[in-house]
């Protein structure tokens, strides 16, 4: 059975069952409708009519009794009228019922009711007639008794009729219910039966259809889509539509197999073509820029052999013409290191010569045993296949190629070889043509150069002859003029020589005077430093001792006097250092070392060093740093910090209220360029120091940057200072490649702007290092420009008071103080004696050596450097010459702290070095280190 017929049969059965079910339901519903109509329209109406007749009858009976017993004339008349109306209505109702009755019993009961009612009506008429005529009550009473008897019969008959009709109505209702229940049961049965029939039909349809479809699906799932060369077939079991699908699928599978095979063949051909074209293009690219046939042969056989899968090969090129024509080997591939293969051959000699003669390729599969073996590192292997091919250009063999392989050459490799050799002949001809052209060009150039040289030589000879003729005419005149000019020049030269000699002597004299002046100035500054620092040393030590509240026996006022003396001494020391700094800058001996510094740490450093000053003066201290400022900056950090220290010190000094602010931001190079050269810097930073102090008038803003200058005398008297701070700032800024400017209004505060460049490569206009000379060059470790910390200190461990109290390293220790200044001896003697040490003194080196020779048990020596007679250097050298004093600690002290003095002292034998003026804590720390060691 076909798929379409199955579908039609299944759906036809379903529709048939549905039609039967609907027909039965329609018949049953119609019966229910008839029963309900009979109940509602017939039985109910008949019962209702009988009830109305009974009510009319009962009312008429009441009216008769009323009229006979209690009513007056008027009421009697009304009652009689009502009785008459009820009688008419009863007759009409009975007539109506008689026309609707369809049951025999009902008709009999109604007939009986009519008979009884007629008899009752006669009696009723007689009673009414008696009532109207006013007869005696006896006669009326008998009629009333008769009427009551008849009334009872009428009512009984009427009740019987009503009960009968109600019974019929109940039977009909019961039948309707039974019919409804039967219909519901049948519907349920019919629905279940329909579901079963439909399910069986559907299952039958699905199973018969899905079985065929599953067979098709199973075949489709088993298809290998990656390999469509073999596709399984669907078995054809039916002749319906599914069978048509199976047959169509099988036909499609056959077509796909054919198409797949064609596609594989096409892909293989395309791949082969791509393989050939790629390698042909590779070799064609190799031909470029080759101008020599030997280079071409070597590169060609080296590139071709691996592409062909060959293990050995040779390349021959034609040389000569006619009887002298031969093919010479220019290159080989994987030879055995000896003269592998033939060096040359002629047309017709051997197989390769025969191939050249016939202009045809030849492939040899059966290789003789004595053929050239393929050599490897492990041994020798006999090749399996040989190909010999000619290279033809314009129907003439210009080269031969021979290749041998361990495997047979494929058809693809042979096709590739033919295509390569088709273009190789053109390439060989082009290369040989270029070589011939180059040879001819060189010969032509050589001949041209030779002819040009001969032409130039002839032209030169002609010009020489002409020039000689002209020269002969003018030589006499020229010689005369030359002689006159020479005489004049000689006179001028002699005069200029005398002038230059005089100028040279003057310059040498001035240079000597300048050198001497610089030397005198430097010596003066160095001696002044020594002479000032020496008495200052004792002032600072003694005043520090006196101002110590724990050790001094002075009262509070006297201790304050001592603190003032110490502070004044520190100010004097700062003044000396500032003067020395300016002197260094003037003579160009100040060392500037450009190195990496971290600007991100600058705000914290400034807060740490100046917050206490702001707090003391009760003013705000604000620091702002822009985000675009680089963290890494290249400059001399020591000089940079000294500039900021001086600017901030000035700002706090001249600000009584308000604030001092520092703003650090990246500078615009164009803004900086109006003040200073900007070349060589990687970037610029500007630092603005702003205060709300007294301000500076416009006319004095240039004056404040000069040495020893302030705004006016009143400012100097009120605020103090030397007037060197801003001068040092600007000079240091110049050394760093920057500049300092001021913007101020008197009474409104000031803003000092410090422009500074980042110089990763250094500032080339500044000397690379400070010369180690005595010219105003204080040692770096004692430089007054130590950043934000005051004077630098030696690299020693400084112990606090608690550690010193615990250690007590000075008790019963003997120190020898060697110094020619009694003030220093006095100060050191008192200071060290206070620490529990025993003091020995010597005024020069000779006395020091004598004390040591006496065998005094000396623990440490404090050695001054500048002393009369024998200075400290010589004294330390002589002490170290004695083996018993090799480990004796010697601490060098000097007030002429020159650059290089530290190294010089250590070389002479000093254990450590401290510059004057001494700080007592610093000296005690150094002594503690050496005495505890």
Protein Blocks (a to p, Z undefined) as FASTA:
>chain_A
ZZklmmmmmmmmmmmmmmmmmmmmmmmmmmmmmmmmmmmmmmmmmmmmmmmmmmmmmmmm
mmmmmmmmmmcfklmmmmmmmmmmmmmmmmmmmmmmmmmpcbfklmmmmmmmmmmmmmmm
mmmmmmmmmmmnopafklmmmmmmmmmmmmmmmmmmmmmmmmmmmmmmmmmmmmmmmmmm
mmmmmmmmmmmmmmmmmmmmmmmmmmmmmmmmmmmmmmmmmpcfklmkbccddddfbfcf
klmmmmmmmmmmmmmmmmmmmmmmmmmmmmmmmmmmmmmmmmmmmmgopabfklmmmmmm
mmmmmmnopabdcddddedehjlpccddfbdehiahiagdjfbdcehiajklmmmmnopa
cddfbdcfkbccdddfkbccddfbdcdddddeehiafbdcddddfbdcdfklmmmmmmmm
mmmmmmmmmmmmmmmmmmmmmmmmmmmmmmmmmmmmmmmmmmmmmmmmmmmmmmmmmmmm
mmmmmmmmmmmmmmmmmmmmmmmmmmmmmmmmmmmmmmmmmmmmmmmmmmmmmmmmmmmm
mmmmmmmmklpccdfklmmmmmmmmmmmmmmmmmmmmmmmmmmmmnopaccddddddfkl
mmmmmmmmmmmmmmmnopacdddddfklcfbdcddfklmmmmmmmmmmmmmmmpmghcdd
dddddddfklmmmmoccehiabdcddddddfbebpafklmmmmmpghiafblmlmmmngp
jhlmmmmmmmmmmmnopacdddddehiapaddddddddfkopfkbcfbdcddfehpacfk
lcfkbghklpaddddddddfklmmmnommgopacddddfbfklmmmmmmmmmmnopacdd
dfbfklmmmmmmnopacfbdcddfbdghiafklmmmmmmmpmklmmpccddddfblcehk
lmmmmmnopabdcdddddfklmmmmmmmmmmZZ
